[in-house]
Amino acid sequence: FVGIEPDKNLQVKYPEKKVKIFNEKFENIQINKKFDLIHCSHTLEHLDSPSFFFKRVKNLMHNKTILYLEVPNIKSIISKYCLEEYFIDKHAFHFSENDIRNYLKKYNYKIIKQIHDEENLIFLIKINRNSKNATIRNNFLENKKMIQKYKKTIKTNLEKMKKLKYKFKKLILKKSILFWGAGRIFNVMQEY
């Protein structure tokens, strides 16, 4: 078992010698081993280069290796309920289904299974040994339209939030309230 976690605050010591944790970024480590399963969940968007990842991870795979890939779905920004600023996270990249498919085609992978919801894109992937020259689809205009719609939606929703804030303040004065999960949405309510 091998783990990669660049956050030094999350260092975990495993007494078993079968467990090796690298407290480094994926781009900075050298592993000379093939794995049966590679799990990459909500990490690709933090890397310096998705292309580097797809080139490099192939060296860790054999013909039967399954790569589990999960990334945030950029299409979540077009939800009519969008309130939070999507582009403020530590994400260097944002992906649509077509963006991931383009990377997989470019670097000769095939999708075994995919599951998507409004928030996440999940793929089970193998190396495609019988690849042909695949056509890469340009997603620029589609992504541009999504971002334009996002800008309008968030502006509208923040205006609604301003109105809700006044109702919320009145409620706070009258009631005792516990706000579980007081993260970004709570911050938005306080700011607007």
C-alpha positions as CSV (number, residue, x, y, z in Angstrom):
1,F,0.0,0.0,0.0
2,V,1.4,3.4,-1.0
3,G,-0.2,6.8,-0.2
4,I,0.7,10.2,-1.5
5,E,-0.3,13.3,0.6
6,P,1.6,16.6,0.2
7,D,0.0,18.2,3.2
8,K,2.6,17.8,6.0
9,N,0.0,18.4,8.6
10,L,-1.7,15.2,7.7
11,Q,1.3,13.0,8.3
12,V,0.3,9.6,9.6
13,K,2.7,7.0,10.8
14,Y,1.9,3.4,10.0
15,P,3.8,0.8,12.0
16,E,3.3,-1.8,9.3
17,K,6.1,-2.0,6.8
18,K,3.7,-2.7,4.0
19,V,2.5,0.9,4.1
20,K,4.5,3.7,2.6
21,I,3.3,7.4,2.7
22,F,5.0,10.0,0.6
23,N,4.5,13.5,2.0
24,E,5.2,15.1,-1.3
25,K,3.3,16.3,-4.4
26,F,2.7,13.6,-7.0
27,E,5.0,15.5,-9.4
28,N,8.0,15.2,-7.1
29,I,8.0,11.5,-6.2
30,Q,9.6,8.5,-8.0
31,I,7.9,5.2,-7.6
32,N,9.1,2.2,-9.6
33,K,6.2,-0.2,-9.1
34,K,3.0,-1.2,-10.9
35,F,-0.3,-1.1,-9.0
36,D,-3.6,-3.0,-9.3
37,L,-5.7,0.0,-8.2
38,I,-4.8,3.7,-8.3
39,H,-7.2,6.0,-6.4
40,C,-7.2,9.7,-7.3
41,S,-10.1,11.5,-5.7
42,H,-10.3,15.3,-5.7
43,T,-6.5,15.7,-6.3
44,L,-6.1,16.1,-10.1
45,E,-7.5,19.7,-9.9
46,H,-4.7,20.6,-7.5
47,L,-1.8,19.5,-9.6
48,D,0.4,21.7,-11.6
49,S,-0.3,19.8,-14.8
50,P,-3.0,17.2,-15.6
51,S,-1.0,16.3,-18.7
52,F,2.0,15.4,-16.5
53,F,-0.3,13.3,-14.3
54,F,-1.8,11.3,-17.2
55,K,1.7,10.7,-18.7
56,R,3.3,9.7,-15.4
57,V,0.5,7.6,-13.9
58,K,0.6,5.3,-16.9
59,N,4.1,4.2,-15.7
60,L,2.5,3.0,-12.5
61,M,-0.1,0.9,-14.4
62,H,-0.1,-2.6,-15.9
63,N,-2.8,-3.9,-18.4
64,K,-5.3,-4.8,-15.6
65,T,-4.8,-1.7,-13.4
66,I,-7.9,0.3,-12.6
67,L,-7.5,4.0,-12.2
68,Y,-10.3,5.5,-10.1
69,L,-10.5,9.2,-10.9
70,E,-12.9,11.6,-9.2
71,V,-12.9,15.4,-9.8
72,P,-15.3,18.3,-9.1
73,N,-17.7,18.8,-12.0
74,I,-17.4,22.3,-13.4
75,K,-21.0,22.1,-14.5
76,S,-22.0,22.6,-10.9
77,I,-21.5,26.3,-11.5
78,I,-24.7,26.4,-13.7
79,S,-26.9,25.2,-10.9
80,K,-29.7,27.6,-10.3
81,Y,-28.9,27.4,-6.6
82,C,-25.3,28.5,-7.0
83,L,-24.3,30.9,-4.2
84,E,-20.7,30.4,-3.5
85,E,-17.7,31.6,-5.4
86,Y,-16.5,28.5,-7.3
87,F,-13.2,29.8,-8.5
88,I,-11.6,30.7,-5.1
89,D,-10.5,27.2,-4.0
90,K,-7.0,25.9,-4.3
91,H,-8.0,24.3,-7.6
92,A,-5.5,25.0,-10.4
93,F,-7.9,23.3,-12.9
94,H,-11.6,22.9,-13.4
95,F,-13.0,20.0,-15.5
96,S,-16.1,19.1,-17.5
97,E,-16.8,15.5,-18.6
98,N,-15.5,16.4,-22.0
99,D,-12.3,17.9,-20.6
100,I,-11.5,14.6,-18.9
101,R,-12.5,12.6,-21.9
102,N,-10.0,14.7,-24.0
103,Y,-7.2,13.9,-21.6
104,L,-8.1,10.2,-21.7
105,K,-8.1,10.1,-25.5
106,K,-4.9,12.1,-25.8
107,Y,-3.0,9.8,-23.4
108,N,-4.6,6.5,-24.6
109,Y,-6.9,5.5,-21.7
110,K,-10.3,4.0,-22.0
111,I,-13.3,4.5,-19.7
112,I,-14.6,1.3,-18.1
113,K,-17.3,3.0,-16.2
114,Q,-18.4,6.5,-15.3
115,I,-20.8,8.0,-12.8
116,H,-21.6,11.7,-12.6
117,D,-23.7,13.9,-10.5
118,E,-24.1,17.6,-10.4
119,E,-21.0,18.0,-8.1
120,N,-18.6,15.2,-9.2
121,L,-17.2,13.3,-12.2
122,I,-16.2,9.8,-11.5
123,F,-14.4,7.5,-13.9
124,L,-13.0,4.0,-13.8
125,I,-10.1,3.9,-16.3
126,K,-7.7,1.5,-17.9
127,I,-4.9,1.9,-20.3
128,N,-6.1,1.6,-23.9
129,R,-3.5,-0.6,-25.7
130,N,-5.5,-0.5,-29.0
131,S,-5.7,3.2,-29.3
132,K,-6.2,5.0,-32.6
133,N,-5.6,8.7,-33.2
134,A,-8.6,10.1,-31.3
135,T,-10.3,13.4,-32.1
136,I,-10.0,15.9,-29.3
137,R,-13.0,18.1,-28.9
138,N,-12.5,21.8,-28.2
139,N,-14.6,22.7,-25.2
140,F,-13.7,26.4,-25.1
141,L,-17.1,27.8,-26.2
142,E,-19.1,25.4,-24.1
143,N,-17.0,26.3,-21.0
144,K,-17.2,30.0,-21.8
145,K,-21.0,29.9,-21.9
146,M,-21.1,28.0,-18.6
147,I,-19.0,30.6,-16.9
148,Q,-21.1,33.5,-18.4
149,K,-24.2,31.8,-17.1
150,Y,-22.5,31.3,-13.7
151,K,-21.7,35.0,-13.4
152,K,-25.3,35.9,-14.0
153,T,-26.7,33.2,-11.7
154,I,-24.4,34.1,-8.8
155,K,-25.1,37.8,-9.1
156,T,-28.9,37.1,-9.0
157,N,-28.5,34.6,-6.1
158,L,-26.4,37.0,-4.1
159,E,-29.0,39.7,-4.5
160,K,-31.6,37.2,-3.1
161,M,-29.2,36.4,-0.3
162,K,-29.0,40.1,0.7
163,K,-32.8,40.1,1.2
164,L,-32.6,36.8,3.1
165,K,-29.9,38.2,5.4
166,Y,-32.4,40.7,6.9
167,K,-34.9,37.9,7.6
168,F,-32.1,35.8,9.1
169,K,-31.0,38.7,11.4
170,K,-34.5,39.1,12.7
171,L,-34.7,35.4,13.3
172,I,-31.4,35.4,15.2
173,L,-32.7,38.1,17.5
174,K,-35.8,36.0,18.4
175,K,-34.5,32.4,18.3
176,S,-31.5,30.3,19.5
177,I,-29.9,28.8,16.4
178,L,-27.2,26.2,15.7
179,F,-25.8,26.4,12.2
180,W,-24.2,23.0,11.4
181,G,-21.6,23.1,8.6
182,A,-21.1,26.8,8.9
183,G,-18.8,27.1,5.9
184,R,-19.0,29.1,2.7
185,I,-22.8,29.4,2.6
186,F,-22.8,30.8,6.2
187,N,-20.0,33.2,5.2
188,V,-22.1,34.4,2.2
189,M,-25.0,35.0,4.5
190,Q,-22.8,37.1,6.8
191,E,-21.2,39.1,4.0
192,Y,-24.3,40.0,2.1
